[in-house]
Amino acid sequence: FHTSMTGELIAAAVGNTVLRHSFEPTGYMPEVHPDSEVFRAAVDYMLHNPSGLLNAIFATRPRNLLGGAQAHDSAAWLSGTIIGHDVSAATNGKRSYQKMVLLGGGRLGPLYEVALRQVGLAPLIADADGAAIAGLLKAASALWPNRFEEHVGRAMELSIE
């Protein structure tokens, strides 16, 4: 089991560091498309240079200042760097997992799927929100079996669909 605070780290970097200037004039990070060449290049860079995380994160700014990268390219580089590092850490150089389930959604789920495929893995995709609800209901039914038991089966079915 591997979990990370990817979204929180990206939000903190964009909102509270010098990197925020790479996302002006709007001040927010645009959505990253999973097919972005810049995103894939950043993932690849981190897969081959996992010890260079902080330098690669900071490289978002000079790419913007000196290379003329636009906000969407800065977003793709930053996301690819952090997600690429996370995938490198999660796989620990191993590419022979028999099964991997990706609990993800929102904006980051598809990006993680691309990064995992980039290392040769084909993750099974599960809805994170549905799985969280099913897990909470399962825990509640263990604590209060008479109140929640009928809802657990239905929630488990929804998270798997």
C-alpha positions, 0 to 999 in steps of 0.5 A: 500500500502506498499513498502520497500527499501529491495534491497538497504538495502541488497546491503548497508549491503553487500557492506558497513558494516562488513557483507561484510566479510561474502561474501568473496572471491567474495565480492558479495552476491549470489542469494538466492533460494526461497526453502532455509531452512536458508531463511525460518528459518530467515523469521520465526525468524523475524515473531516471533521476529520483534523487533530484526531486527538489531540483526538478521541482524548482526547475519549474521556475527557470523553465518559465523565466528563461525558457518561456514556458507558459503556465500550462507547461509549468503545471505539466512539469511540476505535476510530472516531477512530483508524480514521476518521483512518487511512481519511482518510489512506489515501484522501487525499481520493480516493474513486475507487479502482478496487480496494482490498483490505482485508487485515484480520481479527480485531476490526478488519477489520470496522470498517475495512470499515465505515469504508471503505464510509462513504467510498464504497469497497467493498473486496475482503476478504482474510484477513490470516492466510492472506495472511501465511502464503502470503507467508511460504511464497512467500518461503521457496520463493524461498530454498529452492525444493526444500523449499516449492514444493508448499506455496505453491500450496495456501497461496495458494488458502486465502488467496483463498478 
